[in-house]
Amino acid sequence: MPKEALAAYELALRSTDLALNADVPGVDALVQIGLLEPTADGTRLKPVDPRLVEARLSAQWRTRAWQMELQAAEVEHRLAPTLQLFMDRARPEGAAPAVEYVHGMPAIRDFVDRVTREATEEILTAQPGGGRPAPVLKDALPLALEHLGRGVRMRTLYQHPARFNAPVKAYVEAVVEEGAEVRTLDEFFERLFVIDRSIAILPTGEDRTSAAVIHDEALVRFLTDVFERNWQRAAPFEPGTATQASAEVLPDIHNMIKRLLVEGLTDSVIARRIGISERTYHTHLARIRESMGARSRLQLGYLLAKEELSRGETAPRPEAPSDDA
């Protein structure tokens, strides 16, 4: 912060406020950042607690970062047609395309079944969301057991809520018994298949009814590295009782919800990113409010901002505003 702005803030603290038209260097910068704000009557400028300013700016910047991340992801979809044209023109005649597209869920399932049957070493799978339909898992189980029986290593990544889904638990128990490895992560990730580290498959478009099949060695290596990084941070999924699942992952789920609330995301967006229904999300939200002693959403936001600012300090938590505040 410029020295003149720091001096102006110190002056405002000593004087408790400044005249709205005070000719003091640095005042404009303080107003712009939010460290000075008009009083209720609009005639003076009063200093603002820097911790509140930090919390507000941090939330705004995190939200902007998330929006930029979404925009960056959208670039891929918008440029996909031009990339296809470029790669078709650039590759030697008869060579496999770096990226090809499969359209329609039946065609995607058939393609995935075919290339996984051809796997000889390893199949990496990332399955976001809280669970998968029982019929889908019933159809997938024989093929997974076939892969494992042929000596193909299988590693699958789910989100934490999958631990509470009965069909997923039954599927995981069956494949783990035959040597598969399964882990869960609190964060959202995209659906992904990597076969023998030579082919990667991921959905495209908002409706996820098309898939990009990537053969390019560099792109496949990059996507494999993304999977490996998530895998290292994930927790092993060994199906057990609901009590065990709760103890293992509920703290992570609640911490993730808190982080996303501080970032300013809506309830529906948070539920999708966590991989749970909105009804289940509101159950978790109620538990978080109860654990933090918040009687309203306003109080919860206040306490979360204070918790974010404290960063592990042991000072007593400030008194939260009442519902009437």
N, C-alpha and C positions, 0 to 999 in steps of 0.2 A: 504494500500500500504506500502511496506517495507520502512523504513526510508532512506536507501541508495538510493532507486529509487526516492524518493521524493526530496532528496538532489541533485541528478543528474538532475532531471527535472528543479529544481530551477536554477542550474548552466547553463543549456541550455538556459533558459529564459534570464538570465543576459548577456550571451555571444552571444545571438541570434542563435547560432548553436554550434555544437561540431564536432571535427574531427571524421571521420568514424571509425578510429581505436583507438579512445580515450580510455585510460586505466582508466575509471571511474566506480566505483562500481554502479550497478543498471541500467546501460545503456541497457544491454541486455533485462532486464525486460520491460523497457520503449518501446524498439523497438517491442518486442513481443506483447504488448497490443495495440501499435499504437500511443503512445504519442510522439514518435520520429520517423521521417521518413526521408529517404535520400533526399537531395536537387536534383535539376534538373540535375546537372552535376555528381551526384553520389559520391561526395567526402566528403560531410559533412552530419551531422544529424541535422535537424531542429525540434523545438518543434511544436506540433499540439494542436489546441484548444481542451481542454478536453470535451467540449460540443459536438463537432463533433464526437469524439471517443465514447462518451456515446450514441449518436444517432445511430451510426453504430452498436455498440455491442448490444444495446437494440433490434434493428431490427433483428439482427442475432439470438439472443436468443429467441425472440418471434417466429421467423420462426421455429427454432429447436423445441420449445415447441409444436407448431402446428403439426409438423411432428411426434413427439412422440405421440401426441394425436391420430393421424391417425393410427399409428402403434399399439397403445393400442387397438383401436377399431377393427383393423384387427385380433388381437389375438382371439377375440371372435369367428370370423368366422372360423378361422383355427382350433380352438379347439372344435368347435361345434360337429363334429362327435364323438370325443372321449368322450365328456361330455354325449352325448346320450347313448353311450355304457355303461359308468360308472353308469349313473342313472338307466338304465334298469336293470343292475345287482344288484344295491344296494336297489332298492325299494321292498317292500313286494309284494308278488304275489297278483295280483288283484288290487293293488293300482294305482291311476292315476300317469302318469309320471310327473316329475318336469318340464320337457321341452319337447314339441313335435313340429313337424314341418309340415307345410301345404305348398304344392307346387302348383304354378300356380295361376294366378290372379283370374280366375273364382272360384277356390276352396277357395281362401282366402276371396273373397267377400261373398261367401255362408257361410263360417264359421263365419265371423264377423257379418253377418245378424242374424245368429242363436243365437250366444251367447248374442248379444245385445237385442234380443227379450226376452231372459230369464232374463235380468237385472231387479232387483227389487228396487235398491236404487240409483245408480249413474253410469254415463258413462263419463269418462274423455277421451278426444281426442286431440291429437297434430297433426296438419296438416301443415307441412312445405311447403314452396313455395309461389309464389305470387298469385296464384289463382287455381281454380279447374274447369274442363270442365263443361259446363252447363248441358249436359245430365246426368253426374254423380250426380250433385247436385239435378237435377229434380227427379231422382230415389231415392235419399237419403232423400228428404224432407218428404214424407209421413211416412217413418219409424221413423224419428226424432220426428215428431208431435205425432206419436203413443206412443213413449216412454214418452214424456212430458205429454200426456194425462193420462198415467198410474201412474203419480206422480214420475217418475224417474228424478232425477236431472241430467242435462247435462251441462258440461263445455267444451268448445272448445278453443284451442289455435292456432292462425295463425301467420304468419309473417306479418310485417307491410304492404308490398305491396299488400296484399289481400284486403286492404281497397279501392284500386283503381280498383278492378275486379268486373264488373257489376254482373255476376252470383253469386259470393260470397256475395256481398252486399244484393242482393235480398233474398238469402237463409238465411243469418244472420238476416235480418229484420223479416222474417217469424218466425224463431225459437225463437228469443228474445221476440217477442210479446207473445209467449206462455210460457215464463219463463226460456228459456235457457240463459246461460251466455257465452259471447264470448269476448276474449281479443286478442291483438296482441303484438308481441315482435320483436325487431330489430334483434336479434341474430338467427343464424341457430340452429335448433334442429331436432331430429329424429322423424319420424312418430311413433305414439304410441296410443294404446287403452288400457284403464284400466276399467274393468267391475266389479262393486261392490267390488272393491279392493281385488278381489280374483283371477282374471285372467288378464294377461297383454299380449298384442299382439304387436310385432314390426317386421319390415322387416329384412331379412338377405340377405347377398350377394350384390354385386355391382349392379346387375340388378333389385333388389328389387322384384323378382318374387317368392320368398319364404318368409315365415313368421314363427317366433318362437312364440309358444303359451306357456306362462309361468304360471305354477300353484304353483310353490314353494312360500310359504308364505313370506320368507325373500326377495326373488328377487322382488316379486310384491310390497312389502312394499318399497323397495329401489326405484323402478321405479315410484311409486306414489309420493314419496318424491321429486324426480327429477321434476316431473310435477308441484307439489305444489310450488317449488322454482321458476320455470319459471313463474308460474301463478302470484305469488306475485309481480314480477318485470314487468309484462305485463300491457298494457294500455287497458281499456275497449273499446270494439268495438261497437259503436252505429252508424249504417249506417246513413250518412248524405250526404252533398254535397261534391264534389271533393275539393272545397276550404277548407272546414272544415277538411277533411282528410289530405290535404297537411299541414295545420297549425299544426295538431296534431302529425304527424309522420315523415314528411320530415326531420326535424332537426336530429331525431334519425337515419334515413337512411343515411344521409350525414355523420354524425359522425362515423357510423359503417364503411362506405366506407373509410373514412380517416384512421381509425385504421387499417383496413386490408391492405391499401396501405403502411402504415408505416411498417407493418409486412413483406412486400415484396411479397405478394401474387399476382398472375397474374389476369388480368381483367376477364378472363373466370371463374376462381375459385371464385373470389369475387362476380360475378353476381350470381353464383349458391348458394353461402352461404346467400346472401341477399334475394334470391328468386325471381329474376327478369331476364328478357332476357338481352342478351348482348347489344342489341340496346337501351333498356331503361337504362341500366347501364351507357352507354356512354353519354346519355342525362344528367343523374345526375352528371357524372364526369365533363361535360362541365360547369354545373352550379357551381360546387365546384371551378373549376378553375377560373371562372368569379368572384365569391365572394371573392376569395383570391388574385385576381389581377395577376394570373399566365397566361402567354401567351404560355407556353409549358408544356409538362409533366415533363421536367427537373426542371423547375421553381416550379411546384407544389410540386414535391418531396422535393425540398430544403425548401420551406415554411412550409410544413408539419413537416419536421424534426425540424425546428426552433420552430414551435408551440408546438411540443411535448416537447422540451427542456424548453420552457418558463414556462409551467405548471401554466398558469394563471397569470404570472407576467404582470405588466402594462407597461413595458419598450417598446419603439417603436420597431416595427418589422424591422429587418435588411433588407437592400436593396437586392433584389433577383438578381441572375445573369441574364444577358440578354440571348436571344436565341442563340447568337453567342459564349456564354461562353463554 
